């Protein structure tokens, strides 16, 4: 959610706009319930989940990959790797701290920190390599995970805390394969974004291709899932209720319709054919990659429209607003009506981000995680300190 901030003249605001939209979608999934009516056997999925569940989080990951390339391409490989690694440490510390907030949110930041570490060797990789890694992560990792998860420590929905550092084995299994945002599979999102960042994102032709190609990928993935589970009979093998540690058993169809929690049950290989949000199957990963690319393409096309500027401002400091959102949700001081709670949070974020942008400074959380990378640059290149400090922050 954070990346080194380049000078304003080189910043591609469409990326910020897409991030802002993703944050607005993610907040919606945290505020609104998954179902509008749980009194029936087949409750309706809420509009917020229908639109944003799984897609918002995936968009963040894809856009993080875009930002990693854009923000480090003018640095040497060693400088880029050190900067990203130090930022990963900062993001990880914030994530571990946020886990103590009673927000009911599965905090993603520690998973992000590990993702940034995993892509360090790929920061200078060319597009074919990035695409290959993305495909392997999205296709092979879910299959491998499906076969080995029964032999790994059982995970739950809790967010990693500092206390979990004392048990590195279970923590690593959770972060890589069994948790809500399994990093080995999610590596595909970052690599897809990194590959896209090598294109000319200021070109309208590229933006249109991202929009159209992303939509096509999303539709094909969902269509394939429907074909496998419906006409080809795969859904008949998923009749037993799914069990999720920390949640328990829910009526058949609830998980499939609304979303899983990072992994699928392992009782049938047909689970790999679902495209349910947060199921981390090949088709889920392909669908959400497609929607993320389509969002980026659309954002690049409309980013200059004045009405989008408040959302762009939010997108320039998503780490700050994500952190505040988790903290605010833990206070339980928000209106009980989800619509009022959601509208209040979004309006405050839009107003605060627009005002903060006038200062020309990074968001507070973004500035905090940039302290170590900036210090490292100054220590490594004292003669360049005046130039570095003179850049707009």
Steps between C-alpha positions, in 0.01 A plus 500: 500500500802723514774572253781753466342825387660642185492869414154624410591550135576129454211359702234317299181614668291227341677249725406708804140523378479123463644456850247745639213309341642174637515644851140620477400149392700335776339720765159398366576131549609570858194708588214322324400144590543234235129421492199729515278241668628196688157378609451294184685200361606703195569855619583770248858620474539867582584733209828596669619139497369436150709787365809518719559176689836359398539748218599798716777315683629351175508844340720624783745217442513550122542875544773440757691315230452790260624746763806292587631522145406864441656619824829308485586493129738799525705336776764232484390145570666502843346834597156390384517173692617669818230767479220247442630272776511783755150610403382144541633506856310819575176371348539172687543675834186707441311184404612312811394793718160537332422137577445599862211724402164331548382595152376168368716560190757251372790745475686455175817697569724220633417296190590805292833528676584140413387555141740792465783279626406222258517730197841648586682272249247599232525879520716508187342200327371546145139450397523133385650400835238694695216350298641150546526543877149649512350204312685246714392673820136515391477150351756275668502639854125447567528141378808431713337673797191284459711185530720601794277714725370204699858439617556861606406667830133598502451870442218727609367843415708689756750759381869433580627675813842558656434197720481280192864578424594254775360218283658564159394167350123536539525871421685433176249232400218743567656785305598289201226238455229470764409857596240741369740650242746216419811674372636231268184510288458876539849541358322462167314826558819696563678347203205580274512861615877515456465372145235761421724776638744441211236628257446868427228573753463854367375362169125490443547195278663313789221610734232375262680170457527456876131573543383273219752224565430503873126471445553216256722311744248549780208380289687197367609397850148527642352331195743211536408460866130498413560239230701273729266522796173508309470316167802279571367405842781616727261673737341165587824405675483801732183404686647472849513816714840663504677552831724795575696522827357785703174496302369145512243341273271710286215383276608376161540781252578778747877473455474438130274799449654762726866412533747275674782594735813456292479128429251233396410177678720211391240222487454530123718623215189659352546783750779621272235580239318764707561869436360604837663814651803423715497133406850535345427253224643544149166631372453736795851638450447535125162669542621750757817573304276581205278733701807671646647561153164627375479738797849630428423550133180689575673711765775594256234615252301719739767616743503857366131556571481753787233304689745214549758709684381426857513127428845545348609680816381206709688265269824689557490414872317169527728364773400789724128461435507121522670530840249759619212288371614197701543712813164674458322168443647374827353788703142391432408870511365508145129503415347155526333538163760381245403757238546792738826351627629452147397842372650671805835325462524565128400867521752564776771321301426696182498834682809428708699366203410801284610738774819304571593496134524879507798467735696310236613249760469124534229355717610444861523121471677526164751741653557269795589198288726715280725600791730198480537504118576873504754456778663214310529713184659784693748267668594332173532823301585804717574715197147438369335592827421855401339383176296235677381736768416760243250280320135553565373263771 
